[in-house]
Amino acid sequence: FYLSLQAAAAGLGWAMASQLMAADEIADGRLAAPFGFVADGSAYHLLSPAPFEHDTRRLVLLAWLREEAQATLAAPPPSPPDA
C-alpha cells in the first residue's frame, strides 16, 4: 500500500487504500479521496507470541494502537464530488 500511495501522490495514477493507510496523505493534501471510503469488513489484528494480559508493555502498546486507529476513523471522511 505504501508504494501505491507514494506513486499516486507523485501523480503517477490512482491508488486504492484503507482510510487508516491514507489518512496522513489526505490530511496534508498530498492525496484526495474523491469518492470517500467504503466499509468492507476488513480488519487489522495484532499478534503476539505471548499473552497480553500479564505484560504491561504489551497492554500499553495495544491501547495506543487502538487510540490511534480510532482517532483516524473518527475523522469525517471526505465528501464525494458532485456529479
mmCIF file of the N, C-alpha and C atoms, coordinates in Angstrom:
data_MODEL
# 
_entry.id   MODEL 
# 
loop_
_atom_site.group_PDB 
_atom_site.id 
_atom_site.type_symbol 
_atom_site.label_atom_id 
_atom_site.label_alt_id 
_atom_site.label_comp_id 
_atom_site.label_asym_id 
_atom_site.label_entity_id 
_atom_site.label_seq_id 
_atom_site.pdbx_PDB_ins_code 
_atom_site.Cartn_x 
_atom_site.Cartn_y 
_atom_site.Cartn_z 
_atom_site.occupancy 
_atom_site.B_iso_or_equiv 
_atom_site.pdbx_formal_charge 
_atom_site.auth_seq_id 
_atom_site.auth_comp_id 
_atom_site.auth_asym_id 
_atom_site.auth_atom_id 
_atom_site.pdbx_PDB_model_num 
ATOM 1   N N  . PHE A 1 1  ? 0.812   -1.193  0.000   1.00 0.00 ? 1  PHE A N  1 
ATOM 2   C CA . PHE A 1 1  ? 0.000   0.000   0.000   1.00 0.00 ? 1  PHE A CA 1 
ATOM 3   C C  . PHE A 1 1  ? 0.857   1.260   0.000   1.00 0.00 ? 1  PHE A C  1 
ATOM 4   N N  . TYR A 1 2  ? 1.923   1.217   0.757   1.00 0.00 ? 2  TYR A N  1 
ATOM 5   C CA . TYR A 1 2  ? 2.753   2.416   0.886   1.00 0.00 ? 2  TYR A CA 1 
ATOM 6   C C  . TYR A 1 2  ? 3.285   2.860   -0.474  1.00 0.00 ? 2  TYR A C  1 
ATOM 7   N N  . LEU A 1 3  ? 3.775   1.932   -1.265  1.00 0.00 ? 3  LEU A N  1 
ATOM 8   C CA . LEU A 1 3  ? 4.322   2.304   -2.573  1.00 0.00 ? 3  LEU A CA 1 
ATOM 9   C C  . LEU A 1 3  ? 3.240   2.829   -3.512  1.00 0.00 ? 3  LEU A C  1 
ATOM 10  N N  . SER A 1 4  ? 2.058   2.248   -3.461  1.00 0.00 ? 4  SER A N  1 
ATOM 11  C CA . SER A 1 4  ? 0.989   2.745   -4.329  1.00 0.00 ? 4  SER A CA 1 
ATOM 12  C C  . SER A 1 4  ? 0.548   4.142   -3.902  1.00 0.00 ? 4  SER A C  1 
ATOM 13  N N  . LEU A 1 5  ? 0.550   4.421   -2.607  1.00 0.00 ? 5  LEU A N  1 
ATOM 14  C CA . LEU A 1 5  ? 0.212   5.765   -2.139  1.00 0.00 ? 5  LEU A CA 1 
ATOM 15  C C  . LEU A 1 5  ? 1.279   6.772   -2.556  1.00 0.00 ? 5  LEU A C  1 
ATOM 16  N N  . GLN A 1 6  ? 2.541   6.377   -2.476  1.00 0.00 ? 6  GLN A N  1 
ATOM 17  C CA . GLN A 1 6  ? 3.627   7.257   -2.927  1.00 0.00 ? 6  GLN A CA 1 
ATOM 18  C C  . GLN A 1 6  ? 3.497   7.555   -4.414  1.00 0.00 ? 6  GLN A C  1 
ATOM 19  N N  . ALA A 1 7  ? 3.206   6.531   -5.202  1.00 0.00 ? 7  ALA A N  1 
ATOM 20  C CA . ALA A 1 7  ? 3.072   6.725   -6.645  1.00 0.00 ? 7  ALA A CA 1 
ATOM 21  C C  . ALA A 1 7  ? 1.902   7.666   -6.953  1.00 0.00 ? 7  ALA A C  1 
ATOM 22  N N  . ALA A 1 8  ? 0.787   7.480   -6.286  1.00 0.00 ? 8  ALA A N  1 
ATOM 23  C CA . ALA A 1 8  ? -0.371  8.344   -6.521  1.00 0.00 ? 8  ALA A CA 1 
ATOM 24  C C  . ALA A 1 8  ? -0.054  9.785   -6.109  1.00 0.00 ? 8  ALA A C  1 
ATOM 25  N N  . ALA A 1 9  ? 0.620   9.962   -4.986  1.00 0.00 ? 9  ALA A N  1 
ATOM 26  C CA . ALA A 1 9  ? 0.988   11.305  -4.536  1.00 0.00 ? 9  ALA A CA 1 
ATOM 27  C C  . ALA A 1 9  ? 1.960   11.977  -5.507  1.00 0.00 ? 9  ALA A C  1 
ATOM 28  N N  . ALA A 1 10 ? 2.748   11.171  -6.216  1.00 0.00 ? 10 ALA A N  1 
ATOM 29  C CA . ALA A 1 10 ? 3.692   11.708  -7.203  1.00 0.00 ? 10 ALA A CA 1 
ATOM 30  C C  . ALA A 1 10 ? 3.024   11.972  -8.548  1.00 0.00 ? 10 ALA A C  1 
ATOM 31  N N  . GLY A 1 11 ? 1.722   11.714  -8.635  1.00 0.00 ? 11 GLY A N  1 
ATOM 32  C CA . GLY A 1 11 ? 0.996   11.991  -9.870  1.00 0.00 ? 11 GLY A CA 1 
ATOM 33  C C  . GLY A 1 11 ? 1.059   10.885  -10.900 1.00 0.00 ? 11 GLY A C  1 
ATOM 34  N N  . LEU A 1 12 ? 1.384   9.677   -10.467 1.00 0.00 ? 12 LEU A N  1 
ATOM 35  C CA . LEU A 1 12 ? 1.519   8.565   -11.410 1.00 0.00 ? 12 LEU A CA 1 
ATOM 36  C C  . LEU A 1 12 ? 0.245   7.745   -11.576 1.00 0.00 ? 12 LEU A C  1 
ATOM 37  N N  . GLY A 1 13 ? -0.841  8.181   -11.001 1.00 0.00 ? 13 GLY A N  1 
ATOM 38  C CA . GLY A 1 13 ? -2.092  7.451   -11.168 1.00 0.00 ? 13 GLY A CA 1 
ATOM 39  C C  . GLY A 1 13 ? -2.900  7.435   -9.883  1.00 0.00 ? 13 GLY A C  1 
ATOM 40  N N  . TRP A 1 14 ? -3.805  6.497   -9.825  1.00 0.00 ? 14 TRP A N  1 
ATOM 41  C CA . TRP A 1 14 ? -4.713  6.345   -8.697  1.00 0.00 ? 14 TRP A CA 1 
ATOM 42  C C  . TRP A 1 14 ? -4.226  5.221   -7.796  1.00 0.00 ? 14 TRP A C  1 
ATOM 43  N N  . ALA A 1 15 ? -4.692  5.235   -6.556  1.00 0.00 ? 15 ALA A N  1 
ATOM 44  C CA . ALA A 1 15 ? -4.399  4.142   -5.622  1.00 0.00 ? 15 ALA A CA 1 
ATOM 45  C C  . ALA A 1 15 ? -5.649  3.855   -4.805  1.00 0.00 ? 15 ALA A C  1 
ATOM 46  N N  . MET A 1 16 ? -5.804  2.613   -4.470  1.00 0.00 ? 16 MET A N  1 
ATOM 47  C CA . MET A 1 16 ? -6.881  2.216   -3.555  1.00 0.00 ? 16 MET A CA 1 
ATOM 48  C C  . MET A 1 16 ? -6.219  1.823   -2.238  1.00 0.00 ? 16 MET A C  1 
ATOM 49  N N  . ALA A 1 17 ? -6.704  2.387   -1.144  1.00 0.00 ? 17 ALA A N  1 
ATOM 50  C CA . ALA A 1 17 ? -6.119  2.091   0.158   1.00 0.00 ? 17 ALA A CA 1 
ATOM 51  C C  . ALA A 1 17 ? -7.175  2.280   1.237   1.00 0.00 ? 17 ALA A C  1 
ATOM 52  N N  . SER A 1 18 ? -6.881  1.754   2.395   1.00 0.00 ? 18 SER A N  1 
ATOM 53  C CA . SER A 1 18 ? -7.794  1.929   3.516   1.00 0.00 ? 18 SER A CA 1 
ATOM 54  C C  . SER A 1 18 ? -7.681  3.356   4.047   1.00 0.00 ? 18 SER A C  1 
ATOM 55  N N  . GLN A 1 19 ? -8.700  3.770   4.751   1.00 0.00 ? 19 GLN A N  1 
ATOM 56  C CA . GLN A 1 19 ? -8.706  5.093   5.355   1.00 0.00 ? 19 GLN A CA 1 
ATOM 57  C C  . GLN A 1 19 ? -7.536  5.228   6.329   1.00 0.00 ? 19 GLN A C  1 
ATOM 58  N N  . LEU A 1 20 ? -7.233  4.166   7.060   1.00 0.00 ? 20 LEU A N  1 
ATOM 59  C CA . LEU A 1 20 ? -6.115  4.210   8.006   1.00 0.00 ? 20 LEU A CA 1 
ATOM 60  C C  . LEU A 1 20 ? -4.786  4.406   7.288   1.00 0.00 ? 20 LEU A C  1 
ATOM 61  N N  . MET A 1 21 ? -4.602  3.759   6.152   1.00 0.00 ? 21 MET A N  1 
ATOM 62  C CA . MET A 1 21 ? -3.320  3.845   5.440   1.00 0.00 ? 21 MET A CA 1 
ATOM 63  C C  . MET A 1 21 ? -3.136  5.208   4.756   1.00 0.00 ? 21 MET A C  1 
ATOM 64  N N  . ALA A 1 22 ? -4.213  5.822   4.324   1.00 0.00 ? 22 ALA A N  1 
ATOM 65  C CA . ALA A 1 22 ? -4.111  7.061   3.544   1.00 0.00 ? 22 ALA A CA 1 
ATOM 66  C C  . ALA A 1 22 ? -4.387  8.321   4.356   1.00 0.00 ? 22 ALA A C  1 
ATOM 67  N N  . ALA A 1 23 ? -4.706  8.186   5.624   1.00 0.00 ? 23 ALA A N  1 
ATOM 68  C CA . ALA A 1 23 ? -5.155  9.330   6.427   1.00 0.00 ? 23 ALA A CA 1 
ATOM 69  C C  . ALA A 1 23 ? -4.171  10.490  6.436   1.00 0.00 ? 23 ALA A C  1 
ATOM 70  N N  . ASP A 1 24 ? -2.893  10.231  6.649   1.00 0.00 ? 24 ASP A N  1 
ATOM 71  C CA . ASP A 1 24 ? -1.916  11.325  6.726   1.00 0.00 ? 24 ASP A CA 1 
ATOM 72  C C  . ASP A 1 24 ? -1.784  12.058  5.400   1.00 0.00 ? 24 ASP A C  1 
ATOM 73  N N  . GLU A 1 25 ? -1.734  11.312  4.300   1.00 0.00 ? 25 GLU A N  1 
ATOM 74  C CA . GLU A 1 25 ? -1.595  11.929  2.987   1.00 0.00 ? 25 GLU A CA 1 
ATOM 75  C C  . GLU A 1 25 ? -2.826  12.754  2.622   1.00 0.00 ? 25 GLU A C  1 
ATOM 76  N N  . ILE A 1 26 ? -3.985  12.301  3.038   1.00 0.00 ? 26 ILE A N  1 
ATOM 77  C CA . ILE A 1 26 ? -5.215  13.047  2.772   1.00 0.00 ? 26 ILE A CA 1 
ATOM 78  C C  . ILE A 1 26 ? -5.259  14.295  3.653   1.00 0.00 ? 26 ILE A C  1 
ATOM 79  N N  . ALA A 1 27 ? -4.879  14.149  4.917   1.00 0.00 ? 27 ALA A N  1 
ATOM 80  C CA . ALA A 1 27 ? -4.914  15.278  5.854   1.00 0.00 ? 27 ALA A CA 1 
ATOM 81  C C  . ALA A 1 27 ? -3.994  16.408  5.417   1.00 0.00 ? 27 ALA A C  1 
ATOM 82  N N  . ASP A 1 28 ? -2.839  16.071  4.847   1.00 0.00 ? 28 ASP A N  1 
ATOM 83  C CA . ASP A 1 28 ? -1.917  17.141  4.449   1.00 0.00 ? 28 ASP A CA 1 
ATOM 84  C C  . ASP A 1 28 ? -2.063  17.548  2.984   1.00 0.00 ? 28 ASP A C  1 
ATOM 85  N N  . GLY A 1 29 ? -3.064  17.012  2.297   1.00 0.00 ? 29 GLY A N  1 
ATOM 86  C CA . GLY A 1 29 ? -3.377  17.452  0.955   1.00 0.00 ? 29 GLY A CA 1 
ATOM 87  C C  . GLY A 1 29 ? -2.582  16.803  -0.167  1.00 0.00 ? 29 GLY A C  1 
ATOM 88  N N  . ARG A 1 30 ? -1.741  15.820  0.142   1.00 0.00 ? 30 ARG A N  1 
ATOM 89  C CA . ARG A 1 30 ? -0.979  15.142  -0.915  1.00 0.00 ? 30 ARG A CA 1 
ATOM 90  C C  . ARG A 1 30 ? -1.857  14.206  -1.725  1.00 0.00 ? 30 ARG A C  1 
ATOM 91  N N  . LEU A 1 31 ? -2.917  13.683  -1.110  1.00 0.00 ? 31 LEU A N  1 
ATOM 92  C CA . LEU A 1 31 ? -3.866  12.811  -1.807  1.00 0.00 ? 31 LEU A CA 1 
ATOM 93  C C  . LEU A 1 31 ? -5.281  13.271  -1.502  1.00 0.00 ? 31 LEU A C  1 
ATOM 94  N N  . ALA A 1 32 ? -6.216  12.828  -2.323  1.00 0.00 ? 32 ALA A N  1 
ATOM 95  C CA . ALA A 1 32 ? -7.639  13.094  -2.104  1.00 0.00 ? 32 ALA A CA 1 
ATOM 96  C C  . ALA A 1 32 ? -8.386  11.785  -2.222  1.00 0.00 ? 32 ALA A C  1 
ATOM 97  N N  . ALA A 1 33 ? -9.509  11.709  -1.559  1.00 0.00 ? 33 ALA A N  1 
ATOM 98  C CA . ALA A 1 33 ? -10.382 10.540  -1.663  1.00 0.00 ? 33 ALA A CA 1 
ATOM 99  C C  . ALA A 1 33 ? -11.707 11.037  -2.241  1.00 0.00 ? 33 ALA A C  1 
ATOM 100 N N  . PRO A 1 34 ? -11.766 11.215  -3.554  1.00 0.00 ? 34 PRO A N  1 
ATOM 101 C CA . PRO A 1 34 ? -12.942 11.856  -4.159  1.00 0.00 ? 34 PRO A CA 1 
ATOM 102 C C  . PRO A 1 34 ? -14.238 11.095  -3.959  1.00 0.00 ? 34 PRO A C  1 
ATOM 103 N N  . PHE A 1 35 ? -14.163 9.802   -3.724  1.00 0.00 ? 35 PHE A N  1 
ATOM 104 C CA . PHE A 1 35 ? -15.377 9.019   -3.536  1.00 0.00 ? 35 PHE A CA 1 
ATOM 105 C C  . PHE A 1 35 ? -15.519 8.530   -2.101  1.00 0.00 ? 35 PHE A C  1 
ATOM 106 N N  . GLY A 1 36 ? -14.697 9.047   -1.190  1.00 0.00 ? 36 GLY A N  1 
ATOM 107 C CA . GLY A 1 36 ? -14.783 8.651   0.206   1.00 0.00 ? 36 GLY A CA 1 
ATOM 108 C C  . GLY A 1 36 ? -14.257 7.235   0.410   1.00 0.00 ? 36 GLY A C  1 
ATOM 109 N N  . PHE A 1 37 ? -14.694 6.635   1.487   1.00 0.00 ? 37 PHE A N  1 
ATOM 110 C CA . PHE A 1 37 ? -14.278 5.277   1.834   1.00 0.00 ? 37 PHE A CA 1 
ATOM 111 C C  . PHE A 1 37 ? -15.508 4.418   2.064   1.00 0.00 ? 37 PHE A C  1 
ATOM 112 N N  . VAL A 1 38 ? -15.378 3.140   1.767   1.00 0.00 ? 38 VAL A N  1 
ATOM 113 C CA . VAL A 1 38 ? -16.478 2.192   1.919   1.00 0.00 ? 38 VAL A CA 1 
ATOM 114 C C  . VAL A 1 38 ? -16.050 1.121   2.910   1.00 0.00 ? 38 VAL A C  1 
ATOM 115 N N  . ALA A 1 39 ? -16.857 0.908   3.929   1.00 0.00 ? 39 ALA A N  1 
ATOM 116 C CA . ALA A 1 39 ? -16.564 -0.157  4.886   1.00 0.00 ? 39 ALA A CA 1 
ATOM 117 C C  . ALA A 1 39 ? -16.670 -1.501  4.168   1.00 0.00 ? 39 ALA A C  1 
ATOM 118 N N  . ASP A 1 40 ? -15.606 -2.291  4.253   1.00 0.00 ? 40 ASP A N  1 
ATOM 119 C CA . ASP A 1 40 ? -15.605 -3.576  3.550   1.00 0.00 ? 40 ASP A CA 1 
ATOM 120 C C  . ASP A 1 40 ? -15.475 -4.770  4.489   1.00 0.00 ? 40 ASP A C  1 
ATOM 121 N N  . GLY A 1 41 ? -15.464 -4.508  5.788   1.00 0.00 ? 41 GLY A N  1 
ATOM 122 C CA . GLY A 1 41 ? -15.388 -5.604  6.749   1.00 0.00 ? 41 GLY A CA 1 
ATOM 123 C C  . GLY A 1 41 ? -13.974 -6.072  7.048   1.00 0.00 ? 41 GLY A C  1 
ATOM 124 N N  . SER A 1 42 ? -12.978 -5.434  6.427   1.00 0.00 ? 42 SER A N  1 
ATOM 125 C CA . SER A 1 42 ? -11.606 -5.846  6.707   1.00 0.00 ? 42 SER A CA 1 
ATOM 126 C C  . SER A 1 42 ? -11.203 -5.345  8.096   1.00 0.00 ? 42 SER A C  1 
ATOM 127 N N  . ALA A 1 43 ? -10.137 -5.914  8.626   1.00 0.00 ? 43 ALA A N  1 
ATOM 128 C CA . ALA A 1 43 ? -9.702  -5.564  9.975   1.00 0.00 ? 43 ALA A CA 1 
ATOM 129 C C  . ALA A 1 43 ? -8.199  -5.721  10.101  1.00 0.00 ? 43 ALA A C  1 
ATOM 130 N N  . TYR A 1 44 ? -7.656  -5.078  11.103  1.00 0.00 ? 44 TYR A N  1 
ATOM 131 C CA . TYR A 1 44 ? -6.251  -5.235  11.454  1.00 0.00 ? 44 TYR A CA 1 
ATOM 132 C C  . TYR A 1 44 ? -6.180  -6.036  12.747  1.00 0.00 ? 44 TYR A C  1 
ATOM 133 N N  . HIS A 1 45 ? -5.184  -6.892  12.848  1.00 0.00 ? 45 HIS A N  1 
ATOM 134 C CA . HIS A 1 45 ? -5.019  -7.728  14.037  1.00 0.00 ? 45 HIS A CA 1 
ATOM 135 C C  . HIS A 1 45 ? -3.594  -7.619  14.540  1.00 0.00 ? 45 HIS A C  1 
ATOM 136 N N  . LEU A 1 46 ? -3.453  -7.556  15.833  1.00 0.00 ? 46 LEU A N  1 
ATOM 137 C CA . LEU A 1 46 ? -2.134  -7.519  16.455  1.00 0.00 ? 46 LEU A CA 1 
ATOM 138 C C  . LEU A 1 46 ? -1.862  -8.907  17.021  1.00 0.00 ? 46 LEU A C  1 
ATOM 139 N N  . LEU A 1 47 ? -0.798  -9.533  16.563  1.00 0.00 ? 47 LEU A N  1 
ATOM 140 C CA . LEU A 1 47 ? -0.448  -10.880 17.002  1.00 0.00 ? 47 LEU A CA 1 
ATOM 141 C C  . LEU A 1 47 ? 0.784   -10.824 17.900  1.00 0.00 ? 47 LEU A C  1 
ATOM 142 N N  . SER A 1 48 ? 0.807   -11.685 18.878  1.00 0.00 ? 48 SER A N  1 
ATOM 143 C CA . SER A 1 48 ? 1.928   -11.733 19.806  1.00 0.00 ? 48 SER A CA 1 
ATOM 144 C C  . SER A 1 48 ? 2.204   -13.185 20.179  1.00 0.00 ? 48 SER A C  1 
ATOM 145 N N  . PRO A 1 49 ? 3.475   -13.563 20.300  1.00 0.00 ? 49 PRO A N  1 
ATOM 146 C CA . PRO A 1 49 ? 3.795   -14.934 20.702  1.00 0.00 ? 49 PRO A CA 1 
ATOM 147 C C  . PRO A 1 49 ? 3.494   -15.188 22.177  1.00 0.00 ? 49 PRO A C  1 
ATOM 148 N N  . ALA A 1 50 ? 3.277   -14.116 22.951  1.00 0.00 ? 50 ALA A N  1 
ATOM 149 C CA . ALA A 1 50 ? 2.968   -14.270 24.378  1.00 0.00 ? 50 ALA A CA 1 
ATOM 150 C C  . ALA A 1 50 ? 1.662   -13.540 24.684  1.00 0.00 ? 50 ALA A C  1 
ATOM 151 N N  . PRO A 1 51 ? 0.936   -13.985 25.705  1.00 0.00 ? 51 PRO A N  1 
ATOM 152 C CA . PRO A 1 51 ? -0.322  -13.317 26.072  1.00 0.00 ? 51 PRO A CA 1 
ATOM 153 C C  . PRO A 1 51 ? -0.102  -11.865 26.494  1.00 0.00 ? 51 PRO A C  1 
ATOM 154 N N  . PHE A 1 52 ? -1.100  -11.046 26.255  1.00 0.00 ? 52 PHE A N  1 
ATOM 155 C CA . PHE A 1 52 ? -1.021  -9.632  26.597  1.00 0.00 ? 52 PHE A CA 1 
ATOM 156 C C  . PHE A 1 52 ? -1.392  -9.357  28.055  1.00 0.00 ? 52 PHE A C  1 
ATOM 157 N N  . GLU A 1 53 ? -2.286  -10.133 28.619  1.00 0.00 ? 53 GLU A N  1 
ATOM 158 C CA . GLU A 1 53 ? -2.900  -9.772  29.899  1.00 0.00 ? 53 GLU A CA 1 
ATOM 159 C C  . GLU A 1 53 ? -1.931  -9.623  31.067  1.00 0.00 ? 53 GLU A C  1 
ATOM 160 N N  . HIS A 1 54 ? -0.741  -10.192 31.009  1.00 0.00 ? 54 HIS A N  1 
ATOM 161 C CA . HIS A 1 54 ? 0.196   -10.088 32.136  1.00 0.00 ? 54 HIS A CA 1 
ATOM 162 C C  . HIS A 1 54 ? 1.442   -9.272  31.795  1.00 0.00 ? 54 HIS A C  1 
ATOM 163 N N  . ASP A 1 55 ? 1.407   -8.538  30.690  1.00 0.00 ? 55 ASP A N  1 
ATOM 164 C CA . ASP A 1 55 ? 2.568   -7.739  30.286  1.00 0.00 ? 55 ASP A CA 1 
ATOM 165 C C  . ASP A 1 55 ? 2.113   -6.302  30.050  1.00 0.00 ? 55 ASP A C  1 
ATOM 166 N N  . THR A 1 56 ? 2.452   -5.442  30.981  1.00 0.00 ? 56 THR A N  1 
ATOM 167 C CA . THR A 1 56 ? 2.018   -4.048  30.904  1.00 0.00 ? 56 THR A CA 1 
ATOM 168 C C  . THR A 1 56 ? 2.488   -3.381  29.632  1.00 0.00 ? 56 THR A C  1 
ATOM 169 N N  . ARG A 1 57 ? 3.688   -3.691  29.170  1.00 0.00 ? 57 ARG A N  1 
ATOM 170 C CA . ARG A 1 57 ? 4.201   -3.068  27.945  1.00 0.00 ? 57 ARG A CA 1 
ATOM 171 C C  . ARG A 1 57 ? 3.325   -3.410  26.752  1.00 0.00 ? 57 ARG A C  1 
ATOM 172 N N  . ARG A 1 58 ? 2.921   -4.652  26.648  1.00 0.00 ? 58 ARG A N  1 
ATOM 173 C CA . ARG A 1 58 ? 2.048   -5.047  25.531  1.00 0.00 ? 58 ARG A CA 1 
ATOM 174 C C  . ARG A 1 58 ? 0.680   -4.384  25.642  1.00 0.00 ? 58 ARG A C  1 
ATOM 175 N N  . LEU A 1 59 ? 0.160   -4.283  26.863  1.00 0.00 ? 59 LEU A N  1 
ATOM 176 C CA . LEU A 1 59 ? -1.142  -3.643  27.057  1.00 0.00 ? 59 LEU A CA 1 
ATOM 177 C C  . LEU A 1 59 ? -1.090  -2.158  26.705  1.00 0.00 ? 59 LEU A C  1 
ATOM 178 N N  . VAL A 1 60 ? 0.005   -1.493  27.032  1.00 0.00 ? 60 VAL A N  1 
ATOM 179 C CA . VAL A 1 60 ? 0.158   -0.086  26.681  1.00 0.00 ? 60 VAL A CA 1 
ATOM 180 C C  . VAL A 1 60 ? 0.218   0.073   25.167  1.00 0.00 ? 60 VAL A C  1 
ATOM 181 N N  . LEU A 1 61 ? 0.977   -0.786  24.506  1.00 0.00 ? 61 LEU A N  1 
ATOM 182 C CA . LEU A 1 61 ? 1.057   -0.748  23.043  1.00 0.00 ? 61 LEU A CA 1 
ATOM 183 C C  . LEU A 1 61 ? -0.313  -0.977  22.417  1.00 0.00 ? 61 LEU A C  1 
ATOM 184 N N  . LEU A 1 62 ? -1.028  -1.967  22.897  1.00 0.00 ? 62 LEU A N  1 
ATOM 185 C CA . LEU A 1 62 ? -2.356  -2.268  22.363  1.00 0.00 ? 62 LEU A CA 1 
ATOM 186 C C  . LEU A 1 62 ? -3.304  -1.083  22.544  1.00 0.00 ? 62 LEU A C  1 
ATOM 187 N N  . ALA A 1 63 ? -3.291  -0.462  23.718  1.00 0.00 ? 63 ALA A N  1 
ATOM 188 C CA . ALA A 1 63 ? -4.160  0.693   23.968  1.00 0.00 ? 63 ALA A CA 1 
ATOM 189 C C  . ALA A 1 63 ? -3.805  1.849   23.038  1.00 0.00 ? 63 ALA A C  1 
ATOM 190 N N  . TRP A 1 64 ? -2.509  2.078   22.842  1.00 0.00 ? 64 TRP A N  1 
ATOM 191 C CA . TRP A 1 64 ? -2.080  3.160   21.962  1.00 0.00 ? 64 TRP A CA 1 
ATOM 192 C C  . TRP A 1 64 ? -2.517  2.903   20.522  1.00 0.00 ? 64 TRP A C  1 
ATOM 193 N N  . LEU A 1 65 ? -2.324  1.681   20.044  1.00 0.00 ? 65 LEU A N  1 
ATOM 194 C CA . LEU A 1 65 ? -2.729  1.349   18.681  1.00 0.00 ? 65 LEU A CA 1 
ATOM 195 C C  . LEU A 1 65 ? -4.233  1.544   18.487  1.00 0.00 ? 65 LEU A C  1 
ATOM 196 N N  . ARG A 1 66 ? -5.012  1.110   19.468  1.00 0.00 ? 66 ARG A N  1 
ATOM 197 C CA . ARG A 1 66 ? -6.471  1.286   19.379  1.00 0.00 ? 66 ARG A CA 1 
ATOM 198 C C  . ARG A 1 66 ? -6.854  2.764   19.358  1.00 0.00 ? 66 ARG A C  1 
ATOM 199 N N  . GLU A 1 67 ? -6.200  3.572   20.192  1.00 0.00 ? 67 GLU A N  1 
ATOM 200 C CA . GLU A 1 67 ? -6.497  5.007   20.219  1.00 0.00 ? 67 GLU A CA 1 
ATOM 201 C C  . GLU A 1 67 ? -6.149  5.675   18.889  1.00 0.00 ? 67 GLU A C  1 
ATOM 202 N N  . GLU A 1 68 ? -5.003  5.331   18.339  1.00 0.00 ? 68 GLU A N  1 
ATOM 203 C CA . GLU A 1 68 ? -4.583  5.914   17.067  1.00 0.00 ? 68 GLU A CA 1 
ATOM 204 C C  . GLU A 1 68 ? -5.545  5.528   15.940  1.00 0.00 ? 68 GLU A C  1 
ATOM 205 N N  . ALA A 1 69 ? -5.929  4.265   15.893  1.00 0.00 ? 69 ALA A N  1 
ATOM 206 C CA . ALA A 1 69 ? -6.862  3.811   14.857  1.00 0.00 ? 69 ALA A CA 1 
ATOM 207 C C  . ALA A 1 69 ? -8.213  4.499   15.022  1.00 0.00 ? 69 ALA A C  1 
ATOM 208 N N  . GLN A 1 70 ? -8.692  4.588   16.250  1.00 0.00 ? 70 GLN A N  1 
ATOM 209 C CA . GLN A 1 70 ? -9.993  5.216   16.490  1.00 0.00 ? 70 GLN A CA 1 
ATOM 210 C C  . GLN A 1 70 ? -9.967  6.696   16.133  1.00 0.00 ? 70 GLN A C  1 
ATOM 211 N N  . ALA A 1 71 ? -8.866  7.373   16.453  1.00 0.00 ? 71 ALA A N  1 
ATOM 212 C CA . ALA A 1 71 ? -8.756  8.803   16.124  1.00 0.00 ? 71 ALA A CA 1 
ATOM 213 C C  . ALA A 1 71 ? -8.788  9.013   14.618  1.00 0.00 ? 71 ALA A C  1 
ATOM 214 N N  . THR A 1 72 ? -8.134  8.137   13.877  1.00 0.00 ? 72 THR A N  1 
ATOM 215 C CA . THR A 1 72 ? -8.139  8.248   12.417  1.00 0.00 ? 72 THR A CA 1 
ATOM 216 C C  . THR A 1 72 ? -9.527  7.984   11.858  1.00 0.00 ? 72 THR A C  1 
ATOM 217 N N  . LEU A 1 73 ? -10.181 6.963   12.375  1.00 0.00 ? 73 LEU A N  1 
ATOM 218 C CA . LEU A 1 73 ? -11.508 6.610   11.866  1.00 0.00 ? 73 LEU A CA 1 
ATOM 219 C C  . LEU A 1 73 ? -12.573 7.614   12.313  1.00 0.00 ? 73 LEU A C  1 
ATOM 220 N N  . ALA A 1 74 ? -12.329 8.335   13.395  1.00 0.00 ? 74 ALA A N  1 
ATOM 221 C CA . ALA A 1 74 ? -13.309 9.310   13.887  1.00 0.00 ? 74 ALA A CA 1 
ATOM 222 C C  . ALA A 1 74 ? -13.330 10.568  13.035  1.00 0.00 ? 74 ALA A C  1 
ATOM 223 N N  . ALA A 1 75 ? -12.252 10.796  12.289  1.00 0.00 ? 75 ALA A N  1 
ATOM 224 C CA . ALA A 1 75 ? -12.219 11.966  11.407  1.00 0.00 ? 75 ALA A CA 1 
ATOM 225 C C  . ALA A 1 75 ? -13.245 11.785  10.307  1.00 0.00 ? 75 ALA A C  1 
ATOM 226 N N  . PRO A 1 76 ? -13.989 12.829  9.973   1.00 0.00 ? 76 PRO A N  1 
ATOM 227 C CA . PRO A 1 76 ? -15.010 12.677  8.943   1.00 0.00 ? 76 PRO A CA 1 
ATOM 228 C C  . PRO A 1 76 ? -14.380 12.360  7.589   1.00 0.00 ? 76 PRO A C  1 
ATOM 229 N N  . PRO A 1 77 ? -14.934 11.390  6.882   1.00 0.00 ? 77 PRO A N  1 
ATOM 230 C CA . PRO A 1 77 ? -14.403 11.065  5.555   1.00 0.00 ? 77 PRO A CA 1 
ATOM 231 C C  . PRO A 1 77 ? -14.695 12.191  4.575   1.00 0.00 ? 77 PRO A C  1 
ATOM 232 N N  . PRO A 1 78 ? -13.894 12.299  3.540   1.00 0.00 ? 78 PRO A N  1 
ATOM 233 C CA . PRO A 1 78 ? -14.152 13.348  2.549   1.00 0.00 ? 78 PRO A CA 1 
ATOM 234 C C  . PRO A 1 78 ? -15.472 13.110  1.843   1.00 0.00 ? 78 PRO A C  1 
ATOM 235 N N  . SER A 1 79 ? -16.094 14.186  1.435   1.00 0.00 ? 79 SER A N  1 
ATOM 236 C CA . SER A 1 79 ? -17.370 14.086  0.709   1.00 0.00 ? 79 SER A CA 1 
ATOM 237 C C  . SER A 1 79 ? -17.098 13.703  -0.743  1.00 0.00 ? 79 SER A C  1 
ATOM 238 N N  . PRO A 1 80 ? -17.994 12.886  -1.325  1.00 0.00 ? 80 PRO A N  1 
ATOM 239 C CA . PRO A 1 80 ? -17.837 12.567  -2.749  1.00 0.00 ? 80 PRO A CA 1 
ATOM 240 C C  . PRO A 1 80 ? -18.083 13.815  -3.600  1.00 0.00 ? 80 PRO A C  1 
ATOM 241 N N  . PRO A 1 81 ? -17.505 13.866  -4.779  1.00 0.00 ? 81 PRO A N  1 
ATOM 242 C CA . PRO A 1 81 ? -17.706 15.033  -5.642  1.00 0.00 ? 81 PRO A CA 1 
ATOM 243 C C  . PRO A 1 81 ? -19.135 15.084  -6.154  1.00 0.00 ? 81 PRO A C  1 
ATOM 244 N N  . ASP A 1 82 ? -19.560 16.280  -6.482  1.00 0.00 ? 82 ASP A N  1 
ATOM 245 C CA . ASP A 1 82 ? -20.895 16.438  -7.088  1.00 0.00 ? 82 ASP A CA 1 
ATOM 246 C C  . ASP A 1 82 ? -20.843 15.893  -8.506  1.00 0.00 ? 82 ASP A C  1 
ATOM 247 N N  . ALA A 1 83 ? -21.843 15.114  -8.836  1.00 0.00 ? 83 ALA A N  1 
ATOM 248 C CA . ALA A 1 83 ? -21.880 14.523  -10.183 1.00 0.00 ? 83 ALA A CA 1 
ATOM 249 C C  . ALA A 1 83 ? -22.716 15.347  -11.107 1.00 0.00 ? 83 ALA A C  1 
# 
